[in-house]
Amino acid sequence: MKNLLVAMAIAICAVSTAGAGEIRLFAAASLREVVGELADGFARKNPGCRVSRNFGASGSLARQIESGAAADIFISATPEWVSYLQGKRVLVPSSISVLAHNSLVFVAPREKRVASLQELDSLERIAIGSPKSVPAGEYALEALRRGGVEKLLEKRLVMARDVRECLKYAERGEVDGAFVYRSDALLARGVIVKFAVPRELYPRITYQMGLTSSGALNREAAAFHAYLQGSAARVIMARHGFDPLVAP
């Protein structure tokens, strides 16, 4: 598959001028720092190429693309929204692939004494991403449900627009704690990881990506898409707390 995508990128380079010099990237909010490093590294090796970035909740980004927002590459924190756009014939099926994996943790100020889902009953306000559009919130809600504490905590949940807003709420003391990705926790200030949410309580967190129909005609976008699947990108992803795929 990788060889096919690289070949496609080379072929497109010879026949297309769409979006020349610019890559329009729509990516999940939890990827902000790592995508920034990846994009900057790619741009340094490809002078004249610019990666414009739009970050947000995966669901919100998918809706924007569906409504006609100009995008070349979409990276979602869940396969759900990639499948959604594929069903709308917005993404090129052959370009869809897994970028990396992540895990869910709970962060709170050091003085908070919580070490499990069951002990969250001692907290008054808990931030999660809105499950309707934020994959991290969907995963967290599923964990609360399977852990048997959803009803107990439902009136204490504070909905956020994306996972980074959850982290900000916790850092500013607006909530007692928040569910975030492990990669986000590495960036936390004033809060620490209190516990990792048991993996068996939520689906595996999988980041998928794909080229839009217009992105497949953009030689730089196709090349960047191939770059994201390479060894250099895997090293960077791991350094930022993600679980990159092992090279075949």
Secondary structure by P-SEA (a helix, b strand, c coil): caaaaaaaaaaaaacccccccccbbbbcccaaaaaaaaaaaaaaacccbbbbbbbccaaaaaaaaaacccccbbbbccaaaaaaaaaaccccccccccccccbbbbbcccccccccccccccccbbbbccccccaaaaaaaaaaaaacccccccccccccccaaaaaaaaaaccccbbbbcaaaaaacccccccccccccccccbbbbbbbcccccccaaaaaaaaaaacaaaaaaaaaacccccccc
